Amino acid sequence: MRWYAHLYAGKYAAVHRPSILAGLRERRIMPSVFVITLALGPDSLLDIYPESTFRKSFIQDQDPLVLGIAMSKSEAFQVASCIIGDMYAKNGDFDIDAFCDPDHS
């Protein structure tokens, strides 16, 4: 898994950020954690996974770019909304690849 340089975290996830990131790296069970990634399919911008699904090999084999973390499903939707809002504010469009590209100005 890869990490977005400006990783987003929900209000509650931010408090536990170090332990959440360590848990994701070590594939620990964290039932309330959700992960926001670049979409693995072509018809979406983002994917939201409960941590238990995110640990599955079929997702890990895709080497997803993790854009955000959250401590509940509703917080994950808030984080995803923030990512999309920031993307549109920065680029004036919904080009998620350009938004996540560190070389894009």
C-alpha contacts under 8 A as a table, 3 or more apart, distances in Angstrom:
res1	aa1	res2	aa2	distance
1	M	60	Q	6.49
1	M	63	D	4.66
1	M	64	P	5.32
1	M	65	L	6.25
1	M	66	V	7.10
2	R	63	D	6.57
2	R	64	P	6.13
2	R	65	L	4.69
2	R	66	V	6.00
3	W	7	L	6.91
3	W	65	L	5.57
3	W	66	V	4.89
3	W	67	L	6.58
4	Y	7	L	5.11
4	Y	65	L	6.31
4	Y	66	V	5.78
4	Y	67	L	5.10
4	Y	68	G	7.91
4	Y	100	C	7.25
6	H	67	L	7.62
7	L	66	V	7.46
7	L	67	L	5.26
7	L	68	G	5.35
7	L	69	I	7.83
8	Y	67	L	6.06
8	Y	68	G	4.26
8	Y	69	I	6.43
8	Y	79	V	6.82
8	Y	83	I	7.58
9	A	12	Y	7.88
9	A	13	A	5.55
9	A	14	A	5.13
9	A	17	R	7.44
9	A	68	G	5.39
9	A	69	I	4.91
9	A	70	A	5.89
9	A	79	V	6.76
10	G	13	A	5.00
10	G	14	A	5.81
10	G	68	G	7.85
10	G	69	I	6.50
10	G	70	A	4.99
10	G	71	M	7.09
10	G	75	E	5.91
10	G	76	A	7.08
10	G	78	Q	7.37
10	G	79	V	5.79
11	K	14	A	5.47
11	K	15	V	7.13
11	K	70	A	7.88
11	K	75	E	7.76
12	Y	15	V	5.53
12	Y	16	H	7.06
12	Y	70	A	7.10
12	Y	71	M	6.05
13	A	16	H	5.21
13	A	17	R	5.66
13	A	20	I	7.61
13	A	33	V	7.99
13	A	69	I	6.41
13	A	70	A	4.99
13	A	71	M	5.18
14	A	17	R	4.86
16	H	19	S	5.62
16	H	20	I	6.05
17	R	20	I	5.11
17	R	21	L	6.06
18	P	21	L	5.31
18	P	22	A	6.17
19	S	22	A	5.07
19	S	23	G	5.93
20	I	23	G	4.98
20	I	24	L	6.13
20	I	30	M	7.99
20	I	33	V	7.64
21	L	24	L	5.14
21	L	25	R	6.23
22	A	25	R	5.15
22	A	26	E	6.12
23	G	26	E	5.08
23	G	27	R	5.69
23	G	28	R	4.85
23	G	29	I	7.44
23	G	30	M	7.39
24	L	27	R	4.88
24	L	28	R	6.29
24	L	51	E	7.76
24	L	55	R	7.89
25	R	28	R	7.90
27	R	55	R	6.12
29	I	51	E	7.43
29	I	52	S	6.84
30	M	33	V	5.70
30	M	51	E	6.45
30	M	52	S	7.46
31	P	50	P	7.53
31	P	51	E	6.59
31	P	52	S	6.89
32	S	50	P	7.60
32	S	51	E	7.61
32	S	71	M	5.32
32	S	72	S	5.56
33	V	50	P	6.18
33	V	51	E	5.43
33	V	69	I	7.12
33	V	70	A	5.72
33	V	71	M	4.61
33	V	72	S	6.14
34	F	48	I	6.72
34	F	49	Y	5.52
34	F	50	P	4.38
34	F	51	E	5.26
34	F	69	I	5.79
34	F	70	A	5.06
34	F	71	M	6.12
34	F	72	S	6.33
34	F	73	K	6.63
34	F	76	A	6.25
35	V	48	I	5.68
35	V	49	Y	5.20
35	V	50	P	6.31
35	V	51	E	6.34
35	V	54	F	7.26
35	V	66	V	6.91
35	V	67	L	7.87
35	V	68	G	6.00
35	V	69	I	4.74
35	V	70	A	6.47
35	V	76	A	7.35
36	I	46	L	6.67
36	I	47	D	5.69
36	I	48	I	4.57
36	I	49	Y	6.49
36	I	66	V	5.96
36	I	67	L	5.61
36	I	68	G	4.83
36	I	69	I	6.00
36	I	70	A	7.98
36	I	76	A	7.00
36	I	79	V	7.97
36	I	80	A	6.90
37	T	46	L	5.63
37	T	47	D	5.28
37	T	48	I	6.51
37	T	64	P	6.24
37	T	65	L	5.45
37	T	66	V	4.40
37	T	67	L	5.18
37	T	68	G	6.84
38	L	45	L	6.23
38	L	46	L	4.66
38	L	47	D	6.11
38	L	64	P	6.65
38	L	65	L	5.74
38	L	66	V	6.82
38	L	67	L	6.91
38	L	96	I	7.83
39	A	42	P	7.18
39	A	44	S	5.65
39	A	45	L	5.27
39	A	46	L	4.27
39	A	47	D	4.82
40	L	44	S	7.97
40	L	46	L	7.96
40	L	47	D	7.26
40	L	62	Q	7.53
40	L	64	P	7.32
41	G	44	S	6.28
44	S	47	D	7.52
45	L	96	I	6.41
46	L	80	A	7.35
48	I	76	A	7.04
49	Y	52	S	7.85
49	Y	53	T	6.03
49	Y	54	F	5.66
50	P	53	T	5.50
50	P	54	F	6.23
50	P	73	K	7.89
51	E	54	F	4.86
51	E	55	R	6.31
52	S	55	R	5.50
52	S	56	K	7.26
53	T	56	K	5.50
53	T	59	I	7.94
54	F	59	I	6.22
54	F	60	Q	7.13
55	R	59	I	7.27
55	R	60	Q	6.73
56	K	59	I	5.73
56	K	60	Q	6.34
57	S	60	Q	4.82
57	S	61	D	5.70
58	F	61	D	5.36
58	F	62	Q	6.89
59	I	62	Q	5.36
59	I	63	D	7.19
59	I	64	P	7.28
60	Q	63	D	5.34
60	Q	64	P	6.84
66	V	69	I	7.92
68	G	79	V	6.80
68	G	80	A	7.66
69	I	76	A	6.92
69	I	79	V	7.65
70	A	73	K	7.43
70	A	75	E	5.56
70	A	76	A	5.00
70	A	79	V	7.20
71	M	75	E	6.31
71	M	76	A	7.24
72	S	75	E	5.10
72	S	76	A	6.13
73	K	76	A	4.96
73	K	77	F	6.40
74	S	77	F	5.15
74	S	78	Q	6.38
75	E	78	Q	4.94
75	E	79	V	6.17
76	A	79	V	5.06
76	A	80	A	6.10
77	F	80	A	5.04
77	F	81	S	6.05
78	Q	81	S	5.05
78	Q	82	C	6.19
79	V	82	C	5.01
79	V	83	I	6.23
80	A	83	I	5.08
80	A	84	I	6.25
81	S	84	I	5.19
81	S	85	G	6.04
82	C	85	G	5.02
82	C	86	D	6.01
83	I	86	D	5.20
83	I	87	M	6.07
84	I	87	M	5.00
84	I	88	Y	6.21
84	I	94	F	7.44
85	G	88	Y	5.25
85	G	89	A	6.11
86	D	89	A	5.00
86	D	90	K	6.01
87	M	90	K	5.22
87	M	91	N	5.94
87	M	92	G	7.45
87	M	93	D	7.24
87	M	94	F	6.59
87	M	95	D	7.64
87	M	96	I	6.94
87	M	99	F	5.86
88	Y	91	N	5.29
88	Y	92	G	4.65
88	Y	93	D	5.05
88	Y	94	F	5.90
89	A	92	G	5.66
90	K	99	F	7.68
91	N	94	F	7.48
91	N	95	D	7.56
91	N	99	F	7.10
95	D	98	A	5.52
95	D	99	F	6.36
96	I	99	F	4.92
96	I	100	C	6.18
97	D	100	C	5.27
97	D	101	D	6.09
98	A	101	D	5.09
98	A	104	H	6.00
99	F	102	P	7.94
99	F	104	H	7.13
101	D	104	H	5.39
102	P	105	S	7.92
